[in-house]
């Protein structure tokens, strides 16, 4: 069977692999139909992902059908059923797992990152990792996982309908934050440097937009909140200046949530941590409740899935598409590979 492999930094290619064995007890075998490239796949291609070793099969944003079923799989799952996959593992032993925060497991192995992913024709997965919907297309199913990362960040920020929420970054993850905060009826302010992305953010649920290259972010946020500052700042870019801006702009007793890994060390004016008595939280991956929330949101028809998928390519075109994304990252929100 064919698969995509990132064989080393800056090199991806189509390879031939032996098909997986029959599914073991508790597993199903999936025929992969649609997979999205994640930002982590781009980082791996660029040789900048410290969690990746090479060669690595990328891909964990999955739309698939069930090809075969192993023993001891509940009757809820059937041959040909459309499914998507939670691509994470957890150990049940670390401090995060004991706290019920399996998404932050110390020993997590995400498909396509610490272990091979789903850019291949068939893959076996435990049935506990499956989700389904009768109302979503395979394309929409492959969008669920990246949006869950944003929905989880909204949950970490304890966003309510009384909040002004500022979201730095309108890539796929940031759009998930915007959709999640909008679903909670918050006032959502999208911040980016690209007007086209800001327009898409509006269609995903942003009530306000700011182009931080052309507009005075601090002045606008001050006027918008009567001098108080936003209740919640969520960072989905990974730049030192946006990390700092979250702490500087958020209101007293506000909440800051970081999703992106900072691309360089960040110097802070730490007095704000204490003066404002801030809640500063990381947000990693997602929990099953986030998957269910995103599926319900997509089923509502309120998310412009077709506009978020920038392009769809065939398997043989996938390596070149990844290289092109690396050359022009600002032009792409999401690439899907169709099998």
N, C-alpha and C positions, 0 to 999 in steps of 0.2 A: 504494500500500500504506500501511497505517497504521503509525505509530510514536509513541513517547512522547518528548517533547522538554521539557527544562528550559530554558525560553526566557529566564529571568532569575531571580535569587534570589527564592525563595518562590513561583515560578509554574511549574507543569508542566501540559502539555496534550497531548491526542491530535492529531497532525498527519497530513497526507497527504503522501507522498513518491513520487517515481518509483521503480519497482523497480530493483535493481541490474542492470548489464549481465550478459551471459553470463559465467561464470567464465573468467578468463584462464588461460594455461598454468600449471599447478601449483596452481590454486585449485579449490575446490569451492564451490557455492552451498548455503547451509543454509536450511531452513525452520525458523524458530525456534518452539519448542513451549513452553518454560518458561524463565523468566529470574528470578533472584533480585535483589532490591535489595541493594546492598552499602552498608556504612557510608559509603563514599566518595560514593555517590549521594546519601545523606542530607546529607553535608557540602556537596556541590555545590548541592543544593536550598536549603540555608541560606545560601549565598553565602560559605562559609568555606573552600572548597578553592582554594588559590592556583594549582593546576595546571590549573584549568578555565577555559575561556572559554565564552561563551554566544552562541547557543543550543547545547545539547549533548544528544545522545541518550545516555541512561545505559545501563548494563547490561553486565556481563561474566561473570556466573555463568550458564552456558548449558547447556540441554538442547535438542538439535535433531536433525533428520533431514537426510540429504543429499538435496537436491532435484535438483541437476545437477552434472556433473563436467567440468572442463576437461581440456585435453590434458596429457599428461605427469604424470598423477596415478597413483601405484601402484595395482595391482589389489586391494590390501588394502581399498580403500574402494569402497563400492558404493551404488547408489541406494536410498534408504529406510533406510539404516543409521543407528542411533542414535549420536550423538556428543556430546562436550563439547569445549570449546575452551580452550587456554591463551591468555589475552587480551593477552599482552605481546609487545613487539618487542625486538630487540637489534641493535646496529650492527656488532658484530664488530671494532670498531676501538678502543674506549675501554679504559681500564685494567681495568675489571671484566670486560669480554668477553675480553680477552687472558688474564685469570686463570681463565677458564672459569666465571665467576660472572655468567652472562648475566641472571639475575634482577635484578641490581643495575646494569644497563646505564645509563650516564650519559644516554643518549639514548632510553631506553625510552618507548614510547607505548602506554599501557594503554587498551583499549577502554572507552569511557564516561568517560574522564578527559581525557587529552590529545587523543583523537580520538573520533569517534562510536562508540557501543556497539551492543548487540544488542537493545535494546527496540524491535524492528522486525520485520516479518514475514519478511524475507529479508535475508541478508547473505553476502558472499563472503569466504572466509578461505583462507590457504595451507594445503595439506594437512598440512604439517609441524606445524601447531598443533593437530591433532586428536588426541583420545583416544577410546577406545570400550570398552564392556563389554557382553557378552551378558547379564549378570546384573543390571544396574542399571536401574531405571526412569528415565524422563526427569526426574522430580522429584529422584531421587538424583544424577543426572548434574549437575543445576544446583547441587547442594550441594558438589560436589567442589572447585571452585576456592577458595571461602572456607576450606575445611578445609585446603587445601594451605598456606595462609599460616601456620597454626598448626603443621602438620607441619614446615615449613621452619624455624620458630623452634626447635622441639625439636632439629632437626639442628644448628642453630647453637649450641645449648647443649650439644651432645655428651652428651645424656641417656643414662644407662645404667640397668640394673636395680638398681644399688647406690645410686641417687640419691634424695634427697628433693627434689621439684620443687614450687615454689610458683607458682601462676598467678593473677595479679591480673586479674579480669574474666572473667565467664561469658557474654559475648555470643557471637556466632557464631565470631569469631576465637579467643577464649579457649577455647571448647569444642573447637575444632580442636587447640589446644595440649594440652588435657587428654586428648583421644583419642590424640594422637600419643605423649605421654609414657606413657600407660597401655599402648599397644601395645608399648612398650619395657620394660614391667614395672617402671617406677619407682613409688615412692610419690608420689602426686599430691595436692597440697593446693590445693583451689579456694578463692579468696577473692573475696567479693562482698558487696554490702549488701542483696541481695534473696534471701529464703529460697527462693522458687520457682525462681530461677535456680540456686541452689546444689543444690536437689534434682535439677534437670535435669543439672547437672554430675556428680552421682553416677552417673546413668544413662549418662553418656558416658565414665565411667572413673575419676572422682576417688575416691580412697580416703578422703579427709578433706575436710571443708569448714569454713570459718570465715566467720561474718558479722562483718565488721570494724566494723560500727556497734554491735554488741551484745557482742562478745567482745574480749578483749585479745590482739591479734595477736602482739605480741612475746612475751608470756608463753607462749602456746600453742606457738609455734614453738620457743622455748627449751626447753620441757619435752619437746617431741616429738623434739628432736635432742640431748638430753643437754647442752644449753648450747652446742653448736657452731654452730647455724644451718643452714638448708637449703643443699644443694649448688648448686642452680640456682634463680634467681628469673626469672620471665618476665612482663613487663609488657604487658598488652593492654587498657589503659584510657586512658592518655594524660593522667593528672593529675600535677601536680608532686609531690604527696605520695606517690603510688605509685612514681614514678620514684625518689624519695629512699629510700623504704622498701626497695626492692630492694637498694640499696647497704648500707643499715644492717643488714638482717636476714640477708643471705647470709653463709655461713661464710667463714673465711679460705681463700684460694686457691679461692674459689667462682667461679661463672659467672653473669653477669647478661645477659639478652637483652631488648632493647626492640623491640616491634613497633609500638606506637602512636606517633603524632606527639604530643609534649607540647602541650597546649592553651595553655600559658603558659611563660615562661622558668622554669628550674629552678635553685634555689640548692642546691649540694651542700656537705657537709663532706668536702672532697677527701682528707683524710688517710686515709679508708678505702680509697681507690683503691690507695694505696701500702702501708699497713699490712697489708691483706689480700691484696695482690698479685692484684687482681681481673682477671678477663677480662670486659670489658664490650663487648657486641657488639650491633650493629643487625641487624635481620632484615627483609628486604624481598621481597615477592612470593614466588615459588616456582620451583623447577626441575622439569624433567620427572620426575626421580626422585620428587619429592614427589607429583606427580599419580598416578604408578603406585602409590605407597604408600597414598594415600587411597582409590583405586579398590579396592585389595585389602582395605583395612579395611572399606569399606562392603559389599563382597561377602561379608565374613565374617558380616555381620548383627549385629555388636556395637555399632553406632551407631544411636541412636534417631532416625532421620531424620524420621519423622512428627511427633515431638514438637518438633524443632528448627524446623520450618516452622510459624510461628505462624498464618499465614493464606495462602490462595491467592486471588487476585482476577483478574477478567477484564481485558482490555486497557483497556476504557472506564473501569474503576474504578481503574486504576493511578495516575493523578494524585492523586486524593483519598486513596488509600492512603498515598502518599508524604507528603502534607501531614499526615495523621493520625499517621504515625510521628514526624514532626517535633514534633508537639504532645505526644506521650506516648512518648518513646523507650524508657523503662524497661519498657513493656508488650510490646515486640516483640523477638523474637530474629531472625526471618527472614520477609520477605514474598516470596512468589513471584507472578509475573505469568504467567498462562496464555494462550497465543495460540491 
